Amino acid sequence: MSRKKKILVPEARQQLDRFKKQVMKAKGFEAEDADSVKYEVANELGIRLSQNDNGELTSAQAGKIGGPIGGNMVKEMVRLAQEQMARK
């Protein structure tokens, strides 16, 4: 499955994927790789998500899947930044 979203620094993709997997693992998700996390979240929510076409997926369902992933990543980034600022 190709990625449609482009990150500002393509060289950071590997680190972002590792960070996503680490954050979601702390939340109880045990995906093999960062891309598999969304399938685990969807499964837990009872939303059918396929690796091919998800044209029948509503925006609300997509938000329920992606929200916890992105939200938890942002919360962790903020926590890390606050921790780093407190040390200075």
Secondary structure, DSSP 8 states (H G I E B T S, - for coil): -------SSGGGHHHHHHHHHHHHHHTT---SSGGGHHHHHHHHHT----SS--TT--HHHHHHHHHHHHHHHHHHHHHHHHHHHHH-
